């Protein structure tokens, strides 16, 4: 059950912010990470600018 929950939350993007912050720490030390709110705002704005292969 725990594995299923991890998979569902991963598909929904629940871990994306944490992975992004870890990436910044590894590859851009000293750069201040955005807030969770700002991260999602920027991510949705980018998806709207570049829709790519989305279903909707």
N, C-alpha and C positions, 0 to 999 in steps of 0.2 A: 504494500500500500504506500509506503514512504517513497519508493522509487517512482510509482505512478504519479504521486503528487509533485515530486521534483520535475518529472517530465512535463506535466501540464503547466506548471508555473514557468518552466523554461520556454515552452512554446509561446506562452502569453507575453514573454519579455520581462518577467519579474526580476530576473537576475542581470539584465542588461546594464543597469546603472552601476551595479557593483563591479561588473567586469570592466566597464569603461573607466571607473576610478582606479582599478588595479592596473589597467593599461597605462593611464597617465602617470601613476607612481613609478612604473617600470621604465617607460620610454621618455617621459617628460618630467623628471623630478623637479620639484620646485614650482611647477605650474599648479595654480589653485584650481581644484575641480569645481565644476558648476554645482549648484544646488540640485537636488532631485527634480524640483519643479522646473528649473531652467533647462536641465538636460532633456526632459520630455517635451518641453515647449520647442526647443531647437530641433529635436528629432522629428516631431510631427511637422514642423515648418519645412524641414528638408524633404520629407516624404511628399508633402504637397507640391513643392517646387519640382521634384523629380519623381514622378509616380512610378516609373519602371513597370515591372510586371506585377500588378496588383489585380485582384479580382474585381474591385469596385472603383 
